[in-house]
Every structure is written in structure tokens, then in C-alpha cells.
Amino acid sequence: MRTDNVIDQRAVAFGVRIVKACRFLQENKKEFVLSKQVLRSGTAIGAMIKESEFAESKADFVHKLSIALKEANETKYWLLLLHESEYLDDSSYESVNEDCLNLIRLLVSIIKRMKCAA
């Protein structure tokens, strides 16, 4: 199975953005706990999307994208905590959160389309 090229590109761009944000948080804000959490979940989104490309079945494909969706939702939570604890300013939070929400929307759309096709 293949995912849309758009979601691949957005997931990679989001992952890179998360890596850079974590580096900033660790080097400049000396924040090490939440940044590791958001790094793990934020980069897992793209990893699960990549795994789905070689899914063994439609059900496996949907399952892997569902895990990516859960990771995206978890990332949204860690970003909110970083914002509420004042490690991320309003504009940085709103921008990266919007990217996360866009990934969530794309994943939901693909998952729904695949479930309807089953």
C-alpha cells in the first residue's frame, strides 16, 4: 500500500521541525523531559506512515496509520504542555500545532477512506 505523497512530505517536514524545536528547547531553555517526549511522538508519526507503505494487508495499513494518528494526538498534548508551561511562545505553538492538526486531518481522511473501501 502507498500513502499519499503529500502526507509523506508533511510528516517529514513536521519531524524535522520537531527535531529542531527539541534542540532549541534543550540548548536554550534547558528543558529535557517534555522535549524528549515530543521528539519521540513527533517523529514516530512519519515512521509509522513509512511503515504503512509495506503493510501486509489493508487492515495492517489502517492499523499502522491509526498508530500514526495516536502519535500525532499525543504530540499535540506535549506541545500544549510546552506552551502552557511557557517553553513555547504563542506564535511558535500556534504554528507547530497547526502543522500537527493538518497531519491529524490527513490521517483521519485516509483512514476513513480505507475503512469505507474495505
N, C-alpha and C positions, 0 to 999 in steps of 0.2 A: 504494500500500500504506500501511496505517496501523500504527503501533506501538501497543502498549498505553498508555493514558493514564498508568498507574502508572509505567512506565519513563520517560516524558517528565518527569513531575513529579519523580521521584527524580534524574534526570540534571541537571535544572535546579538542584535543591536542592544536589546534590553540587558542581556547578560553582560556585555561589555560595559554598559552604563552602571550596572550593579557592581561590577569589579572595581571600576574607578571610584564609585561612591564609597565603597568599603575601604579602599586605600586612603581616601581623603579622611574618612571618619577615624581610622586607626592612626594615621600620621598626624593629623591636625587637631582632632578633637579628643584623641586618646580614648576612644570608645572601642572596646574589643569584644564585648559579649553580644550585643544586638547586631553588630555589623557582621559577625560570623554567621549568625542565624539567617540574616537577609542574603548573605553571599551564598549560603548553601541552598536555600529555597529559590532564590532568584536565578541561579544558574542551572538548577535542576529542571526548570521549565523547558529550556532548549534541549537539554539532554534527553528528556522524555519524548519530546517531539521528534528528535533524531532517531530514538529507539523505535518509534512507531513506524518509521519508514520500512523496517524489515519485520513487521509484525507477521505472525504466523497465520492469522485469520482476521476477519473483520472484528470479531469480538476482542481479540488481542489488541488490535489497532485502537478501538474505542477505549479499552482499558488503559492503555499507555497514555492516550490523550486525556483521559479522566484524571490520571495521576498528575499530569502536567497542569491541569486545571486546579487541582488541590494545592499544588506547589505555588501557583500564581496567587491563589487566595491567601495562602499562608504568607507569601511575600507582602501582600497588601497589608496584612496585620503588622508585620515587623516594620514596614515603612511608617505606618500610623504611630507605632510606639516611638520610633526615632523622631518623628515630628512632634508628638505630644511631649516628649522629654527634652525637646529643644536642641536636638542634634542636627535636625534638618530644618532649614528655614521654610517659610510658606511657599515661596516660588519653586524651590528645589523639590519639595514634597509634592506639590500640585503637578508638576511636570512629570516626575517619575511615576507617580501614582496613576496619572492619565495613561501613560505607556502600559502600565500593568493592567489597567482596566480594559484597554484595547486588546491586549493579548487574551484576557478572560473572555471578552466578547467573541473574538475569533474562534477560540477553543470551543465555546458553547455552541456556536454556529456549526462547526464541523462535526462535533459530537452528535448534535440533533439531526443533522443531515444523514450521518451514517446510521443512526438508530432507525430513522424513517425508511432508509433503503434496505434495511435488514428484513 
